[in-house]
Amino acid sequence: MKRLLPLVSFVYFTLVAGFGLAQEAEPPLGNAIRPAADARLSDFLWVSRPIVVFADSPEDPQYIQQMELISERLGALVDRDVVVLTDTDPAARNPIRQDLRARGFMLVVIAKDGAILQRKPAPWDVREITRSIDKQPLRQREMRDSRQGLQP
């Protein structure tokens, strides 16, 4: 029995580790939406494309609509290395809100190089967001490299 336990443990952990690796092939959606208060824009430079959604309250109808639109097609955003940052507390005055000078509802799409691609005062469909991202030279190169089987 004592000799069987290490063997069973080894097989169990090998299977769990193998299953974990298989899971990583799909984009992780759980970390794609997070509070802006926990981040700085410089954290995402050359790594991700931040989309920042501001509102004065989490009950703002435009905010609710925008988050529903994003949630419906989150995978399309994750495929483009997008991280969605949310800020519904203007009183907190977090650094991202101050950097982008947000007032009321606002959607900001930012490129990997830190350039602001779009500022929208109303909800925007994910299809429109992905089109604006896909027009960028870096994204064009990423798509070309993925077609050729190269790692970004």
C-alpha angles and dihedrals in degrees: 000000000000091000093048095057096065090047093050090046091050093050092045095051092043091054092045092049091047091049090050091054091051089052092055091064089077118068112262106244097180095077096040095093119049141149116277090220090074095055149050125217090240088063089071100042109135090350107072142004107242120213109193121200115195129188136157091236138012086238093061105127092220091051091049091049092048093050091049090052091049094046092052092060104021092134091063089055095045089052086061094050092254123161116192115217120194130200121178099158114080091175091065090064094203118190096255092054090049094046093051096037094226121194122182116326115356136158117204123188113199128191124229089257091058096255116140108241099180141004114194128184092199136044116287127205118245089238090061091045093051092047091055090049094046091056092062119102094234092052090047089055091047091053092047091049093048090051089053091048095248123142115243 
